[in-house]
Amino acid sequence: MLAILRTLGSARRTAGRLVTWEVAPALLLALPFGVGAGVATAMLVIPQLDLRGFVGGSAQPPVSLGGLWTLAAVVGFALVAAFSVAVAAGLASRLDSADAIRAGDERMP
């Protein structure tokens, strides 16, 4: 897609903005739903497990979801997503326009 847009006159530096525009809504939607699903799963599953043998006590340990681990997971997701967008934009901007159009023509029956 980027090669075709470059053929129509788009600059190479717009690749990053275009890839970000395509990917950002999905990432921003996945982040809160993923955090919510993870916290809900932990709250539902952990109390049902018998962890007394692992902690060496007679009482079931309480469920503790520390904010630091949740924050670390969110920041890690954001870093991986930013790196992936940067790599995708870099690879897409390196593609030659003529090669992309020819590759599209070869796939058509």
Distance bins in CASP14 RR format, pairs under 12 A and 6 or more apart:
PFRMAT RR
TARGET T0000
AUTHOR 0000-0000-0000
RMODE 2
METHOD distances of the structure
MODEL  1
1 7 0 0 0 0 0 1 0 0 0 0 0
1 8 0 0 0 0 0 1 0 0 0 0 0
1 10 0 0 0 0 0 1 0 0 0 0 0
1 14 0 0 0 0 0 1 0 0 0 0 0
1 15 0 0 0 0 1 0 0 0 0 0 0
1 18 0 0 0 0 1 0 0 0 0 0 0
1 19 0 0 0 0 1 0 0 0 0 0 0
1 21 0 0 0 0 0 1 0 0 0 0 0
1 22 0 0 0 0 1 0 0 0 0 0 0
1 88 0 0 0 0 0 1 0 0 0 0 0
1 92 0 0 0 0 1 0 0 0 0 0 0
1 93 0 0 0 0 0 1 0 0 0 0 0
1 95 0 0 0 0 1 0 0 0 0 0 0
1 97 0 0 0 0 0 1 0 0 0 0 0
1 100 0 0 0 0 1 0 0 0 0 0 0
1 101 0 0 0 0 0 1 0 0 0 0 0
1 104 0 0 0 0 0 1 0 0 0 0 0
2 8 0 0 0 0 0 1 0 0 0 0 0
2 9 0 0 0 0 0 1 0 0 0 0 0
2 10 1 0 0 1 0 0 0 0 0 0 0
2 11 0 0 0 0 0 1 0 0 0 0 0
2 12 0 0 0 0 1 0 0 0 0 0 0
2 13 0 0 0 0 0 1 0 0 0 0 0
2 14 0 0 0 0 1 0 0 0 0 0 0
2 15 1 0 1 0 0 0 0 0 0 0 0
2 16 0 0 0 0 1 0 0 0 0 0 0
2 17 0 0 0 0 0 1 0 0 0 0 0
2 18 1 0 0 1 0 0 0 0 0 0 0
2 19 1 0 0 1 0 0 0 0 0 0 0
2 21 0 0 0 0 0 1 0 0 0 0 0
2 22 0 0 0 0 0 1 0 0 0 0 0
2 88 0 0 0 0 1 0 0 0 0 0 0
2 89 0 0 0 0 1 0 0 0 0 0 0
2 90 0 0 0 0 1 0 0 0 0 0 0
2 91 0 0 0 0 1 0 0 0 0 0 0
2 92 1 0 1 0 0 0 0 0 0 0 0
2 93 1 0 0 1 0 0 0 0 0 0 0
2 94 0 0 0 0 1 0 0 0 0 0 0
2 95 1 0 0 1 0 0 0 0 0 0 0
2 96 0 0 0 0 0 1 0 0 0 0 0
2 97 0 0 0 0 1 0 0 0 0 0 0
2 100 1 0 0 1 0 0 0 0 0 0 0
2 101 0 0 0 0 0 1 0 0 0 0 0
3 9 0 0 0 0 0 1 0 0 0 0 0
3 10 0 0 0 0 1 0 0 0 0 0 0
3 12 0 0 0 0 0 1 0 0 0 0 0
3 15 0 0 0 0 1 0 0 0 0 0 0
3 18 0 0 0 0 0 1 0 0 0 0 0
3 91 0 0 0 0 0 1 0 0 0 0 0
3 92 1 0 0 1 0 0 0 0 0 0 0
3 93 0 0 0 0 1 0 0 0 0 0 0
3 94 0 0 0 0 1 0 0 0 0 0 0
3 95 1 0 1 0 0 0 0 0 0 0 0
3 96 1 0 0 1 0 0 0 0 0 0 0
3 97 1 0 1 0 0 0 0 0 0 0 0
3 98 0 0 0 0 1 0 0 0 0 0 0
3 99 1 0 0 1 0 0 0 0 0 0 0
3 100 1 1 0 0 0 0 0 0 0 0 0
3 101 1 0 0 1 0 0 0 0 0 0 0
3 102 0 0 0 0 1 0 0 0 0 0 0
3 103 0 0 0 0 1 0 0 0 0 0 0
3 104 0 0 0 0 1 0 0 0 0 0 0
4 10 0 0 0 0 1 0 0 0 0 0 0
4 18 0 0 0 0 0 1 0 0 0 0 0
4 92 0 0 0 0 0 1 0 0 0 0 0
4 95 0 0 0 0 0 1 0 0 0 0 0
4 96 0 0 0 0 0 1 0 0 0 0 0
4 97 1 0 0 1 0 0 0 0 0 0 0
4 98 0 0 0 0 0 1 0 0 0 0 0
4 99 0 0 0 0 0 1 0 0 0 0 0
4 100 1 0 0 1 0 0 0 0 0 0 0
4 101 1 0 0 1 0 0 0 0 0 0 0
4 102 0 0 0 0 0 1 0 0 0 0 0
4 103 0 0 0 0 0 1 0 0 0 0 0
4 104 0 0 0 0 1 0 0 0 0 0 0
4 105 0 0 0 0 0 1 0 0 0 0 0
5 11 0 0 0 0 1 0 0 0 0 0 0
5 12 0 0 0 0 0 1 0 0 0 0 0
5 14 1 0 0 1 0 0 0 0 0 0 0
5 15 0 0 0 0 1 0 0 0 0 0 0
5 16 0 0 0 0 0 1 0 0 0 0 0
5 17 0 0 0 0 0 1 0 0 0 0 0
5 18 1 0 0 1 0 0 0 0 0 0 0
5 19 0 0 0 0 0 1 0 0 0 0 0
5 92 0 0 0 0 1 0 0 0 0 0 0
5 93 0 0 0 0 0 1 0 0 0 0 0
5 95 0 0 0 0 0 1 0 0 0 0 0
5 97 0 0 0 0 1 0 0 0 0 0 0
5 100 0 0 0 0 0 1 0 0 0 0 0
5 101 0 0 0 0 0 1 0 0 0 0 0
6 12 1 0 0 1 0 0 0 0 0 0 0
6 13 0 0 0 0 0 1 0 0 0 0 0
6 14 0 0 0 0 1 0 0 0 0 0 0
6 15 0 0 0 0 1 0 0 0 0 0 0
6 18 0 0 0 0 0 1 0 0 0 0 0
6 92 0 0 0 0 1 0 0 0 0 0 0
6 93 0 0 0 0 1 0 0 0 0 0 0
6 94 0 0 0 0 0 1 0 0 0 0 0
6 95 0 0 0 0 1 0 0 0 0 0 0
6 96 0 0 0 0 1 0 0 0 0 0 0
6 97 1 0 1 0 0 0 0 0 0 0 0
6 98 0 0 0 0 0 1 0 0 0 0 0
6 99 0 0 0 0 0 1 0 0 0 0 0
6 100 0 0 0 0 1 0 0 0 0 0 0
6 101 0 0 0 0 0 1 0 0 0 0 0
7 95 0 0 0 0 0 1 0 0 0 0 0
7 96 0 0 0 0 0 1 0 0 0 0 0
7 97 1 0 1 0 0 0 0 0 0 0 0
7 98 0 0 0 0 1 0 0 0 0 0 0
7 99 0 0 0 0 0 1 0 0 0 0 0
7 100 0 0 0 0 1 0 0 0 0 0 0
7 101 1 0 0 1 0 0 0 0 0 0 0
7 102 0 0 0 0 0 1 0 0 0 0 0
8 14 0 0 0 0 0 1 0 0 0 0 0
8 97 0 0 0 0 1 0 0 0 0 0 0
8 101 0 0 0 0 0 1 0 0 0 0 0
9 97 0 0 0 0 1 0 0 0 0 0 0
10 16 0 0 0 0 0 1 0 0 0 0 0
10 17 0 0 0 0 0 1 0 0 0 0 0
10 18 0 0 0 0 1 0 0 0 0 0 0
10 92 0 0 0 0 0 1 0 0 0 0 0
10 93 0 0 0 0 0 1 0 0 0 0 0
10 97 0 0 0 0 1 0 0 0 0 0 0
11 17 0 0 0 0 0 1 0 0 0 0 0
11 18 0 0 0 0 0 1 0 0 0 0 0
11 93 0 0 0 0 1 0 0 0 0 0 0
12 18 0 0 0 0 0 1 0 0 0 0 0
12 89 0 0 0 0 1 0 0 0 0 0 0
12 90 0 0 0 0 1 0 0 0 0 0 0
12 92 0 0 0 0 1 0 0 0 0 0 0
12 93 1 0 1 0 0 0 0 0 0 0 0
12 94 0 0 0 0 1 0 0 0 0 0 0
12 95 0 0 0 0 0 1 0 0 0 0 0
12 96 0 0 0 0 0 1 0 0 0 0 0
12 97 0 0 0 0 0 1 0 0 0 0 0
13 19 0 0 0 0 0 1 0 0 0 0 0
13 89 0 0 0 0 1 0 0 0 0 0 0
13 90 0 0 0 0 0 1 0 0 0 0 0
13 92 0 0 0 0 0 1 0 0 0 0 0
13 93 1 0 0 1 0 0 0 0 0 0 0
14 20 0 0 0 0 0 1 0 0 0 0 0
14 21 0 0 0 0 1 0 0 0 0 0 0
14 89 0 0 0 0 1 0 0 0 0 0 0
14 92 0 0 0 0 0 1 0 0 0 0 0
14 93 0 0 0 0 1 0 0 0 0 0 0
15 21 0 0 0 0 0 1 0 0 0 0 0
15 22 0 0 0 0 0 1 0 0 0 0 0
15 85 0 0 0 0 0 1 0 0 0 0 0
15 86 0 0 0 0 0 1 0 0 0 0 0
15 87 0 0 0 0 0 1 0 0 0 0 0
15 88 0 0 0 0 1 0 0 0 0 0 0
15 89 1 0 1 0 0 0 0 0 0 0 0
15 90 1 0 0 1 0 0 0 0 0 0 0
15 91 0 0 0 0 1 0 0 0 0 0 0
15 92 1 0 1 0 0 0 0 0 0 0 0
15 93 1 1 0 0 0 0 0 0 0 0 0
15 94 0 0 0 0 1 0 0 0 0 0 0
15 95 0 0 0 0 1 0 0 0 0 0 0
15 97 0 0 0 0 0 1 0 0 0 0 0
16 22 0 0 0 0 1 0 0 0 0 0 0
16 23 0 0 0 0 1 0 0 0 0 0 0
16 24 0 0 0 0 0 1 0 0 0 0 0
16 82 0 0 0 0 0 1 0 0 0 0 0
16 85 1 0 0 1 0 0 0 0 0 0 0
16 86 1 0 0 1 0 0 0 0 0 0 0
16 87 0 0 0 0 0 1 0 0 0 0 0
16 88 0 0 0 0 1 0 0 0 0 0 0
16 89 1 1 0 0 0 0 0 0 0 0 0
16 90 1 0 0 1 0 0 0 0 0 0 0
16 91 0 0 0 0 0 1 0 0 0 0 0
16 92 1 0 0 1 0 0 0 0 0 0 0
16 93 1 0 0 1 0 0 0 0 0 0 0
17 23 0 0 0 0 0 1 0 0 0 0 0
17 24 0 0 0 0 0 1 0 0 0 0 0
17 85 0 0 0 0 0 1 0 0 0 0 0
17 89 0 0 0 0 1 0 0 0 0 0 0
17 92 0 0 0 0 0 1 0 0 0 0 0
17 93 0 0 0 0 0 1 0 0 0 0 0
18 24 0 0 0 0 0 1 0 0 0 0 0
18 85 0 0 0 0 0 1 0 0 0 0 0
18 88 0 0 0 0 0 1 0 0 0 0 0
18 89 1 0 0 1 0 0 0 0 0 0 0
18 90 0 0 0 0 0 1 0 0 0 0 0
18 92 0 0 0 0 1 0 0 0 0 0 0
18 93 0 0 0 0 1 0 0 0 0 0 0
19 26 0 0 0 0 0 1 0 0 0 0 0
19 27 0 0 0 0 0 1 0 0 0 0 0
19 81 0 0 0 0 0 1 0 0 0 0 0
19 82 0 0 0 0 0 1 0 0 0 0 0
19 84 0 0 0 0 1 0 0 0 0 0 0
19 85 1 0 1 0 0 0 0 0 0 0 0
19 86 0 0 0 0 1 0 0 0 0 0 0
19 87 0 0 0 0 1 0 0 0 0 0 0
19 88 1 0 1 0 0 0 0 0 0 0 0
19 89 1 0 1 0 0 0 0 0 0 0 0
19 90 0 0 0 0 1 0 0 0 0 0 0
19 91 0 0 0 0 1 0 0 0 0 0 0
19 92 1 0 0 1 0 0 0 0 0 0 0
19 93 0 0 0 0 1 0 0 0 0 0 0
20 26 0 0 0 0 0 1 0 0 0 0 0
20 27 0 0 0 0 1 0 0 0 0 0 0
20 28 0 0 0 0 0 1 0 0 0 0 0
20 81 0 0 0 0 0 1 0 0 0 0 0
20 82 0 0 0 0 1 0 0 0 0 0 0
20 84 0 0 0 0 0 1 0 0 0 0 0
20 85 1 0 1 0 0 0 0 0 0 0 0
20 86 0 0 0 0 1 0 0 0 0 0 0
20 88 0 0 0 0 1 0 0 0 0 0 0
20 89 1 0 0 1 0 0 0 0 0 0 0
20 90 0 0 0 0 0 1 0 0 0 0 0
20 92 0 0 0 0 0 1 0 0 0 0 0
21 27 0 0 0 0 0 1 0 0 0 0 0
21 28 0 0 0 0 0 1 0 0 0 0 0
21 85 0 0 0 0 0 1 0 0 0 0 0
21 89 0 0 0 0 0 1 0 0 0 0 0
22 85 0 0 0 0 1 0 0 0 0 0 0
22 88 0 0 0 0 1 0 0 0 0 0 0
22 89 0 0 0 0 0 1 0 0 0 0 0
22 92 0 0 0 0 0 1 0 0 0 0 0
23 29 0 0 0 0 0 1 0 0 0 0 0
23 30 0 0 0 0 0 1 0 0 0 0 0
23 81 1 0 0 1 0 0 0 0 0 0 0
23 82 0 0 0 0 1 0 0 0 0 0 0
23 83 0 0 0 0 0 1 0 0 0 0 0
23 84 1 0 0 1 0 0 0 0 0 0 0
23 85 1 0 1 0 0 0 0 0 0 0 0
23 86 0 0 0 0 0 1 0 0 0 0 0
23 87 0 0 0 0 0 1 0 0 0 0 0
23 88 1 0 0 1 0 0 0 0 0 0 0
23 89 0 0 0 0 1 0 0 0 0 0 0
23 92 0 0 0 0 0 1 0 0 0 0 0
24 30 0 0 0 0 0 1 0 0 0 0 0
24 31 0 0 0 0 0 1 0 0 0 0 0
24 78 0 0 0 0 0 1 0 0 0 0 0
24 81 0 0 0 0 1 0 0 0 0 0 0
24 82 0 0 0 0 0 1 0 0 0 0 0
24 84 0 0 0 0 0 1 0 0 0 0 0
24 85 1 0 0 1 0 0 0 0 0 0 0
25 31 0 0 0 0 0 1 0 0 0 0 0
26 33 0 0 0 0 0 1 0 0 0 0 0
26 81 0 0 0 0 1 0 0 0 0 0 0
26 84 0 0 0 0 0 1 0 0 0 0 0
26 85 0 0 0 0 0 1 0 0 0 0 0
27 33 0 0 0 0 0 1 0 0 0 0 0
27 34 0 0 0 0 0 1 0 0 0 0 0
27 74 0 0 0 0 0 1 0 0 0 0 0
27 77 0 0 0 0 1 0 0 0 0 0 0
27 78 0 0 0 0 1 0 0 0 0 0 0
27 79 0 0 0 0 0 1 0 0 0 0 0
27 80 0 0 0 0 1 0 0 0 0 0 0
27 81 1 0 1 0 0 0 0 0 0 0 0
27 82 0 0 0 0 1 0 0 0 0 0 0
27 84 0 0 0 0 1 0 0 0 0 0 0
27 85 0 0 0 0 1 0 0 0 0 0 0
28 34 0 0 0 0 0 1 0 0 0 0 0
28 74 0 0 0 0 0 1 0 0 0 0 0
28 77 0 0 0 0 0 1 0 0 0 0 0
28 78 0 0 0 0 0 1 0 0 0 0 0
28 81 0 0 0 0 1 0 0 0 0 0 0
29 35 0 0 0 0 0 1 0 0 0 0 0
30 36 0 0 0 0 0 1 0 0 0 0 0
30 37 0 0 0 0 1 0 0 0 0 0 0
30 74 0 0 0 0 0 1 0 0 0 0 0
30 77 0 0 0 0 1 0 0 0 0 0 0
30 78 0 0 0 0 0 1 0 0 0 0 0
30 80 0 0 0 0 0 1 0 0 0 0 0
30 81 0 0 0 0 1 0 0 0 0 0 0
31 37 0 0 0 0 0 1 0 0 0 0 0
31 38 0 0 0 0 0 1 0 0 0 0 0
31 70 0 0 0 0 0 1 0 0 0 0 0
31 73 0 0 0 0 1 0 0 0 0 0 0
31 74 1 0 0 1 0 0 0 0 0 0 0
31 75 0 0 0 0 0 1 0 0 0 0 0
31 76 0 0 0 0 0 1 0 0 0 0 0
31 77 1 0 0 1 0 0 0 0 0 0 0
31 78 1 0 0 1 0 0 0 0 0 0 0
31 80 0 0 0 0 0 1 0 0 0 0 0
31 81 0 0 0 0 1 0 0 0 0 0 0
32 38 0 0 0 0 0 1 0 0 0 0 0
32 39 0 0 0 0 0 1 0 0 0 0 0
32 70 0 0 0 0 0 1 0 0 0 0 0
32 74 0 0 0 0 1 0 0 0 0 0 0
32 77 0 0 0 0 0 1 0 0 0 0 0
33 39 0 0 0 0 0 1 0 0 0 0 0
33 40 0 0 0 0 0 1 0 0 0 0 0
33 77 0 0 0 0 0 1 0 0 0 0 0
34 40 0 0 0 0 1 0 0 0 0 0 0
34 41 0 0 0 0 1 0 0 0 0 0 0
34 42 0 0 0 0 0 1 0 0 0 0 0
34 70 0 0 0 0 0 1 0 0 0 0 0
34 73 0 0 0 0 1 0 0 0 0 0 0
34 74 0 0 0 0 1 0 0 0 0 0 0
34 77 0 0 0 0 1 0 0 0 0 0 0
35 41 0 0 0 0 0 1 0 0 0 0 0
35 42 0 0 0 0 0 1 0 0 0 0 0
35 65 0 0 0 0 0 1 0 0 0 0 0
35 67 0 0 0 0 0 1 0 0 0 0 0
35 69 0 0 0 0 0 1 0 0 0 0 0
35 70 1 0 0 1 0 0 0 0 0 0 0
35 71 0 0 0 0 1 0 0 0 0 0 0
35 72 0 0 0 0 0 1 0 0 0 0 0
35 73 1 0 0 1 0 0 0 0 0 0 0
35 74 1 0 0 1 0 0 0 0 0 0 0
35 75 0 0 0 0 0 1 0 0 0 0 0
35 76 0 0 0 0 0 1 0 0 0 0 0
35 77 0 0 0 0 1 0 0 0 0 0 0
35 78 0 0 0 0 0 1 0 0 0 0 0
36 42 0 0 0 0 1 0 0 0 0 0 0
36 43 0 0 0 0 1 0 0 0 0 0 0
36 44 0 0 0 0 0 1 0 0 0 0 0
36 65 0 0 0 0 0 1 0 0 0 0 0
36 70 0 0 0 0 1 0 0 0 0 0 0
36 73 0 0 0 0 0 1 0 0 0 0 0
36 74 0 0 0 0 0 1 0 0 0 0 0
37 43 0 0 0 0 0 1 0 0 0 0 0
37 44 0 0 0 0 0 1 0 0 0 0 0
37 45 0 0 0 0 0 1 0 0 0 0 0
37 73 0 0 0 0 0 1 0 0 0 0 0
38 44 0 0 0 0 1 0 0 0 0 0 0
38 45 0 0 0 0 1 0 0 0 0 0 0
38 46 0 0 0 0 0 1 0 0 0 0 0
38 65 0 0 0 0 1 0 0 0 0 0 0
38 69 0 0 0 0 0 1 0 0 0 0 0
38 70 0 0 0 0 1 0 0 0 0 0 0
38 73 0 0 0 0 1 0 0 0 0 0 0
38 74 0 0 0 0 0 1 0 0 0 0 0
39 45 0 0 0 0 0 1 0 0 0 0 0
39 46 0 0 0 0 0 1 0 0 0 0 0
39 63 0 0 0 0 0 1 0 0 0 0 0
39 64 0 0 0 0 0 1 0 0 0 0 0
39 65 1 0 0 1 0 0 0 0 0 0 0
39 66 0 0 0 0 0 1 0 0 0 0 0
39 67 0 0 0 0 1 0 0 0 0 0 0
39 69 0 0 0 0 0 1 0 0 0 0 0
39 70 1 0 0 1 0 0 0 0 0 0 0
39 73 0 0 0 0 0 1 0 0 0 0 0
39 74 0 0 0 0 0 1 0 0 0 0 0
40 46 0 0 0 0 0 1 0 0 0 0 0
40 63 0 0 0 0 0 1 0 0 0 0 0
40 65 0 0 0 0 0 1 0 0 0 0 0
41 47 0 0 0 0 0 1 0 0 0 0 0
41 48 0 0 0 0 0 1 0 0 0 0 0
41 63 0 0 0 0 0 1 0 0 0 0 0
41 65 0 0 0 0 0 1 0 0 0 0 0
42 48 0 0 0 0 0 1 0 0 0 0 0
42 49 0 0 0 0 0 1 0 0 0 0 0
42 63 1 0 0 1 0 0 0 0 0 0 0
42 64 0 0 0 0 1 0 0 0 0 0 0
42 65 1 0 1 0 0 0 0 0 0 0 0
42 66 0 0 0 0 0 1 0 0 0 0 0
42 67 0 0 0 0 0 1 0 0 0 0 0
42 69 0 0 0 0 0 1 0 0 0 0 0
42 70 0 0 0 0 1 0 0 0 0 0 0
42 73 0 0 0 0 0 1 0 0 0 0 0
43 62 0 0 0 0 0 1 0 0 0 0 0
43 63 1 0 0 1 0 0 0 0 0 0 0
43 64 0 0 0 0 0 1 0 0 0 0 0
43 65 1 0 0 1 0 0 0 0 0 0 0
44 63 0 0 0 0 1 0 0 0 0 0 0
45 51 0 0 0 0 0 1 0 0 0 0 0
45 63 0 0 0 0 1 0 0 0 0 0 0
46 54 0 0 0 0 0 1 0 0 0 0 0
46 60 0 0 0 0 1 0 0 0 0 0 0
46 61 0 0 0 0 1 0 0 0 0 0 0
46 62 0 0 0 0 1 0 0 0 0 0 0
46 63 1 0 1 0 0 0 0 0 0 0 0
46 64 0 0 0 0 1 0 0 0 0 0 0
46 65 0 0 0 0 1 0 0 0 0 0 0
47 60 1 0 0 1 0 0 0 0 0 0 0
47 61 0 0 0 0 1 0 0 0 0 0 0
47 62 0 0 0 0 1 0 0 0 0 0 0
47 63 1 0 1 0 0 0 0 0 0 0 0
47 64 0 0 0 0 0 1 0 0 0 0 0
48 60 0 0 0 0 0 1 0 0 0 0 0
48 63 0 0 0 0 0 1 0 0 0 0 0
49 55 0 0 0 0 0 1 0 0 0 0 0
49 60 0 0 0 0 1 0 0 0 0 0 0
49 61 0 0 0 0 1 0 0 0 0 0 0
49 63 0 0 0 0 0 1 0 0 0 0 0
50 56 0 0 0 0 0 1 0 0 0 0 0
50 57 0 0 0 0 0 1 0 0 0 0 0
50 58 0 0 0 0 0 1 0 0 0 0 0
50 59 0 0 0 0 0 1 0 0 0 0 0
50 60 1 0 0 1 0 0 0 0 0 0 0
50 61 0 0 0 0 0 1 0 0 0 0 0
51 57 0 0 0 0 1 0 0 0 0 0 0
51 58 0 0 0 0 0 1 0 0 0 0 0
51 59 0 0 0 0 0 1 0 0 0 0 0
51 60 1 0 0 1 0 0 0 0 0 0 0
51 61 1 0 1 0 0 0 0 0 0 0 0
51 62 0 0 0 0 0 1 0 0 0 0 0
51 63 0 0 0 0 0 1 0 0 0 0 0
51 64 0 0 0 0 0 1 0 0 0 0 0
52 58 1 0 0 1 0 0 0 0 0 0 0
52 59 1 0 0 1 0 0 0 0 0 0 0
52 60 1 0 0 1 0 0 0 0 0 0 0
52 61 1 0 0 1 0 0 0 0 0 0 0
53 59 0 0 0 0 0 1 0 0 0 0 0
53 60 0 0 0 0 0 1 0 0 0 0 0
53 61 0 0 0 0 0 1 0 0 0 0 0
54 60 0 0 0 0 0 1 0 0 0 0 0
54 61 0 0 0 0 1 0 0 0 0 0 0
55 61 1 0 1 0 0 0 0 0 0 0 0
55 62 0 0 0 0 0 1 0 0 0 0 0
64 70 0 0 0 0 0 1 0 0 0 0 0
65 71 0 0 0 0 0 1 0 0 0 0 0
65 73 0 0 0 0 0 1 0 0 0 0 0
66 72 0 0 0 0 1 0 0 0 0 0 0
66 73 0 0 0 0 0 1 0 0 0 0 0
67 73 0 0 0 0 1 0 0 0 0 0 0
67 74 0 0 0 0 1 0 0 0 0 0 0
67 75 0 0 0 0 0 1 0 0 0 0 0
68 74 0 0 0 0 0 1 0 0 0 0 0
68 75 0 0 0 0 0 1 0 0 0 0 0
69 75 0 0 0 0 0 1 0 0 0 0 0
69 76 0 0 0 0 0 1 0 0 0 0 0
70 76 0 0 0 0 0 1 0 0 0 0 0
70 77 0 0 0 0 0 1 0 0 0 0 0
71 77 0 0 0 0 0 1 0 0 0 0 0
71 78 0 0 0 0 0 1 0 0 0 0 0
72 78 0 0 0 0 0 1 0 0 0 0 0
72 79 0 0 0 0 0 1 0 0 0 0 0
73 79 0 0 0 0 0 1 0 0 0 0 0
73 80 0 0 0 0 0 1 0 0 0 0 0
74 80 0 0 0 0 0 1 0 0 0 0 0
74 81 0 0 0 0 0 1 0 0 0 0 0
75 81 0 0 0 0 0 1 0 0 0 0 0
75 82 0 0 0 0 0 1 0 0 0 0 0
76 82 0 0 0 0 1 0 0 0 0 0 0
76 83 0 0 0 0 1 0 0 0 0 0 0
76 84 0 0 0 0 0 1 0 0 0 0 0
77 83 0 0 0 0 0 1 0 0 0 0 0
77 84 0 0 0 0 0 1 0 0 0 0 0
78 84 0 0 0 0 0 1 0 0 0 0 0
78 85 0 0 0 0 0 1 0 0 0 0 0
79 85 0 0 0 0 0 1 0 0 0 0 0
79 86 0 0 0 0 0 1 0 0 0 0 0
80 86 0 0 0 0 0 1 0 0 0 0 0
80 87 0 0 0 0 0 1 0 0 0 0 0
81 87 0 0 0 0 0 1 0 0 0 0 0
81 88 0 0 0 0 0 1 0 0 0 0 0
82 88 0 0 0 0 0 1 0 0 0 0 0
82 89 0 0 0 0 0 1 0 0 0 0 0
83 89 0 0 0 0 0 1 0 0 0 0 0
83 90 0 0 0 0 0 1 0 0 0 0 0
84 90 0 0 0 0 0 1 0 0 0 0 0
84 91 0 0 0 0 0 1 0 0 0 0 0
85 91 0 0 0 0 0 1 0 0 0 0 0
85 92 0 0 0 0 0 1 0 0 0 0 0
86 92 0 0 0 0 0 1 0 0 0 0 0
86 93 0 0 0 0 0 1 0 0 0 0 0
87 93 0 0 0 0 0 1 0 0 0 0 0
87 94 0 0 0 0 0 1 0 0 0 0 0
88 94 0 0 0 0 0 1 0 0 0 0 0
88 95 0 0 0 0 0 1 0 0 0 0 0
89 95 0 0 0 0 0 1 0 0 0 0 0
91 100 0 0 0 0 0 1 0 0 0 0 0
92 100 0 0 0 0 1 0 0 0 0 0 0
93 100 0 0 0 0 0 1 0 0 0 0 0
94 100 0 0 0 0 0 1 0 0 0 0 0
95 101 0 0 0 0 0 1 0 0 0 0 0
95 102 0 0 0 0 0 1 0 0 0 0 0
95 103 0 0 0 0 1 0 0 0 0 0 0
95 104 0 0 0 0 0 1 0 0 0 0 0
96 102 0 0 0 0 1 0 0 0 0 0 0
96 103 0 0 0 0 1 0 0 0 0 0 0
97 103 0 0 0 0 0 1 0 0 0 0 0
97 104 0 0 0 0 0 1 0 0 0 0 0
98 104 0 0 0 0 0 1 0 0 0 0 0
98 105 0 0 0 0 0 1 0 0 0 0 0
99 105 0 0 0 0 0 1 0 0 0 0 0
99 106 0 0 0 0 0 1 0 0 0 0 0
100 106 0 0 0 0 0 1 0 0 0 0 0
100 107 0 0 0 0 0 1 0 0 0 0 0
101 107 0 0 0 0 0 1 0 0 0 0 0
101 108 0 0 0 0 0 1 0 0 0 0 0
102 108 0 0 0 0 0 1 0 0 0 0 0
END
